[in-house]
Amino acid sequence: MNVLLTCVGLRVDVVHAFRDAVGRRGEGGRVIGTDMQELAPAVRFCDDWERLPIAIDPAYTELLLDLAERRGARCVVPCSEFDLVQLADARERFRAIGAEVWIPDPGPTRQTVDKLLMARFLDEHRIPGPRTFAPEELPDDLSFPVLVKMREGMGSKHIHRCRDRRELDFFLDYAEVASIVQEACPGEEFSIDLLCDLDGRCVEAVPRTMLQSKGGEQIKGTTIADPELIEVGRTVAEALPLRGFATVQCFRVAPGRHEVTDVNPRVGGAFPLPLAAGVDFPALVLAMTAGERVEPRLGSFRAGVTLSRFFHQVVLEENGGERTTRLDQLSLPRAQEPVAAPS
């Protein structure tokens, strides 16, 4: 069971988890990573890796297909948004060489990448979400504050909060990319990490609080046993339908009402949290890739598990003209005082 992880970048956590899952299968599989930069830290943790051009390069898909065929990859998983559309468009071509790409079909993938299309999809399927508009279709009854957001993007780049029409006009003129205008949601924000099978069934949905984020990536959060949030995740996943990993973001704007703001069909930024809460997403993906039937297990995770992330590093040294890798080890105390869970 060779696994191909694309655009691995910083995702050392994903590489580690898949290498562990592959090893536990005992089939001698390998994890192959791709990235456009040799200095991407995650490539140092793959069994093998290859440099590929940027995903928008016209040659990208052909090079990735060639790599998958040469390395005998049976499972292909994107680690970022960069190549979602390319992978979705080539799903059937990958299948022809024996590789399953864990990504939705092209239509649903484009809907999730394009935030305006996603908002219209939610509205058509009567799934609550904040009112969202193209800049040229703003209504007279627009409710402030609003957010100017990149129409196709990731993380928290190009997001501007506007308190009135004057600020909105300024940021729409200031924006350097195609944008949307979305009414800001009141209430608490949550994320729901999902895994769906190849038929679009939601296998598991793990809600988590958003205690702290930086650059769109979760830094601190806690898993919560919330049936309403689990149902929000399942409903969105099966309506599209999604396949493989995904994250749904929403706000609880009132008791019993959650408004969906984003759907990302790839490994979530807080990927280690569901894993720590007892849901082995990589092992489930490998099992389904191998043709095993995995039944939905909604709510099987442990609640009250908290993620608190930090920076670490890989150090590269020149040695006789070759670059060697050193992972700086962490030194942990022998015993630690219990830490109270966040309320």
Disulfide bonds with the S-S distance in Angstrom:
none
